[in-house]
Amino acid sequence: MPDRIATTVDGRTLTLTHLDKVWWPETGYTKGAALEYYAHIAPVMLGHVAGRPATFIRFPHGVGDDTRFYNKHLPSGTPDWVSTIEVAGKDGSRLQVDVDSLATLMWAANLSSIEIHVPQWGTDPDAHDRLVLDLDPGPGAGMAQCREVALLARDRLAADGLACRVKTSGSKGLHLYAPLEPSTEADVGAYAKALAVALAKERPDLIVHKMAKDLRAGHVFVDWSQNSSAKTTAAPYTLRARPEPTVSTPVSWEEVESDAELVFGPDDVLARVERDGDLLADLLDPKLARPLP
């Protein structure tokens, strides 16, 4: 593969560089392969990130290198055609990238943005349209325990009239989403915390709602705090910087209820989408959104 190619994407001219650079040393998976994945997954990924201020986790020298950094502000040299969202902060407002096109996705990935994270709101940080629960297994717990917690949380959400969808984190756990009618940060955070506390009371042998490491051995931490407007969650279909290239992958409840393997690489995900479509597609359907109880 050439080390540098000029191409046109959505009418925008891009120069893609260092395509042979190995980003995952343990497997030899290259930057060029990662960009090719993002190009193919864009038709389903863009709906989940467009209209939300993106945070990039950039790895200039690939996974495992200690030079990685978080990038919320506009990267230096951002083209004027890249869409942006103005976000209010403690020290004034800042502009963040809106990954709303294939051209922007490819431009960002070319900047070594291996991971893309987004918040649970769009342009207004006090109008959340998704609730998220991050199920994070502690030492001695794993995906089997996360599956059990996911089903318990799904049933509680359903009892409150909220639909629940699930994806892998691409790391060790699962992410649960419930589409909402726009709700304030305070209301969503309070509901999510109350839900996590209730789950921990129901199954203290399995679940904790506090982050303290000394509580987490053999348990699943239900992280409700990612509903804070200041926090972000790995976007659906983003690559993750694990030892092997993995993807935060939408899965079905049938898969969660079974003992199916829930670790997916880029090729796996492309094959799944070709076969099943976007298993999170209805998160984008406003008809599924419900008010907080």
NORTA-V953468 format. One record per pair of residues at least 24 apart in sequence whose C-alpha atoms are under 6 Angstrom apart, sorted by the first residue. I is the first residue (numbers start at 1). J is the second residue. D is the distance in whole Angstrom. If there is no record, write none. Layout:
i:I j:J d:D
i:I j:J d:D
This chain:
i:9 j:103 d:5
i:10 j:103 d:6
i:23 j:62 d:4
i:23 j:63 d:6
i:24 j:63 d:5
i:45 j:237 d:6
i:50 j:98 d:6
i:50 j:99 d:5
i:50 j:100 d:4
i:51 j:98 d:6
i:51 j:122 d:5
i:52 j:98 d:6
i:52 j:122 d:4
i:53 j:85 d:6
i:53 j:96 d:5
i:53 j:97 d:6
i:53 j:98 d:5
i:54 j:97 d:6
i:54 j:117 d:6
i:54 j:118 d:5
i:55 j:116 d:6
i:55 j:117 d:5
i:56 j:113 d:5
i:56 j:115 d:6
i:56 j:116 d:5
i:57 j:113 d:5
i:57 j:115 d:5
i:58 j:112 d:5
i:58 j:113 d:4
i:58 j:114 d:6
i:59 j:112 d:5
i:60 j:112 d:5
i:63 j:241 d:6
i:72 j:96 d:6
i:115 j:238 d:6
i:115 j:239 d:6
i:115 j:240 d:6
i:116 j:235 d:6
i:116 j:238 d:6
i:117 j:232 d:6
i:117 j:233 d:5
i:117 j:234 d:4
i:117 j:235 d:5
i:118 j:232 d:5
i:118 j:233 d:6
i:118 j:235 d:6
i:119 j:232 d:4
i:125 j:229 d:6
i:126 j:184 d:5
i:126 j:185 d:5
i:127 j:182 d:5
i:127 j:183 d:5
i:127 j:184 d:5
i:128 j:182 d:5
i:128 j:183 d:5
i:129 j:179 d:6
i:129 j:180 d:5
i:129 j:181 d:6
i:129 j:182 d:5
i:130 j:178 d:6
i:130 j:179 d:5
i:130 j:180 d:5
i:131 j:177 d:6
i:131 j:178 d:5
i:132 j:176 d:6
i:132 j:177 d:5
i:133 j:175 d:6
i:133 j:176 d:5
i:133 j:223 d:6
i:133 j:224 d:5
i:134 j:175 d:5
i:134 j:222 d:6
i:134 j:223 d:5
i:135 j:173 d:5
i:135 j:174 d:5
i:135 j:221 d:6
i:135 j:222 d:5
i:136 j:173 d:5
i:136 j:220 d:6
i:136 j:221 d:5
i:137 j:220 d:4
i:138 j:216 d:5
i:138 j:217 d:5
i:138 j:218 d:6
i:138 j:219 d:6
i:138 j:220 d:6
i:139 j:217 d:5
i:139 j:218 d:6
i:140 j:217 d:6
i:140 j:218 d:5
i:141 j:218 d:5
i:141 j:219 d:6
i:147 j:256 d:6
i:167 j:249 d:5
i:167 j:250 d:4
i:167 j:251 d:5
i:168 j:248 d:5
i:168 j:249 d:5
i:169 j:248 d:5
i:170 j:240 d:6
i:170 j:246 d:6
i:170 j:247 d:5
i:170 j:248 d:4
i:179 j:283 d:6
i:179 j:289 d:5
i:180 j:289 d:4
i:180 j:290 d:5
i:180 j:291 d:6
i:181 j:289 d:5
i:181 j:290 d:5
i:181 j:291 d:5
i:189 j:227 d:6
i:192 j:224 d:5
i:193 j:224 d:6
i:196 j:222 d:6
i:250 j:279 d:6
